């Protein structure tokens, strides 16, 4: 993940290879603030928080989903 606008690895997102029914992807900073949330499997985090680049740091992400056969 290198959000430097070179169109290579600029977004962080899970790779989904199944039929998703429900989807929630959320990223938190080290203080527990949610810096990104998406209900769309095709939308990834570009590294910004409040329209500013986030610092290089430790982040936690959680993926919740349901899939169907």
C-alpha positions in Angstrom: 0.0 0.0 0.0 1.7 3.1 -1.3 -0.8 6.0 -1.6 1.4 8.3 -3.7 -0.9 8.7 -6.7 1.3 6.7 -9.1 -1.6 4.3 -9.9 0.3 1.4 -8.3 -1.1 0.0 -5.0 -2.7 3.4 -4.2 -5.7 2.0 -2.4 -5.9 -0.5 0.5 -8.8 -2.9 0.2 -9.6 -6.6 0.6 -9.7 -8.8 -2.5 -13.1 -10.3 -2.8 -13.4 -13.4 -4.9 -16.9 -14.6 -3.9 -20.5 -13.4 -4.1 -20.9 -10.9 -1.2 -24.3 -10.3 0.3 -23.3 -7.9 3.1 -19.9 -6.1 3.4 -18.3 -3.6 5.8 -14.7 -2.7 5.7 -13.3 -0.3 8.4 -9.9 1.0 9.2 -8.9 2.5 12.6 -5.8 4.5 13.7 -3.8 3.6 16.8 -6.1 5.8 19.0 -9.2 3.9 17.9 -10.6 6.5 15.5 -12.3 5.2 12.4 -10.3 6.7 9.5 -12.2 4.9 6.7 -15.4 2.9 6.3 -16.9 1.3 3.2 -20.0 -0.7 2.5 -18.9 -1.2 -1.1 -16.4 -4.0 -1.9 -15.0 -2.0 -4.8 -14.0 1.0 -2.7 -10.6 1.1 -1.0 -8.8 3.5 1.4 -6.5 6.0 -0.3 -4.7 6.9 2.9 -6.5 10.2 3.5 -8.3 11.1 6.7 -10.3 14.4 6.8 -8.9 15.1 3.2 -5.3 15.0 4.4 -2.7 12.2 4.0 -2.5 10.0 7.1 0.9 9.6 8.7 2.9 6.4 8.3 1.8 4.5 11.4 0.1 1.4 12.8 -3.5 0.9 11.6 -6.1 -1.8 12.4 -8.6 -3.0 9.9 -11.8 -5.1 10.3 -13.7 -6.8 7.5 -17.3 -8.0 8.1 -19.1 -9.8 5.3 -21.6 -12.4 4.5 -21.4 -14.4 1.3 -23.8 -16.7 -0.5 -23.4 -19.7 -2.7 
